Amino acid sequence: MVADEVRKLAESSQRAAKQIAGLIAMIQQDTQTVVAGIQSGGEEVRSGTSTPQMEFSHQLLNKSKKKK
């Protein structure tokens, strides 16, 4: 009887360990995706890929300064 309970507990622990491993893998994958996005955003900022947008923003700022 005790051996049966121990076996059930071991099986339950094994299932839980597999679930935890799966969750860890998902978290790691999501973390890698976030890191890649942050790196990409940093590269865009450094390279100035949004220069036309920046020019437009500067024009708007200059217009608003002139109105004051």
Buried (B, 14 or more C-beta within 10 A) or exposed (E): EEEEEEEEEEEEEEEEEEEEEEEEEEEEEEEEEEEEEEEEEEEEEEEEEEEEEEEEEEEEEEEEEEEE
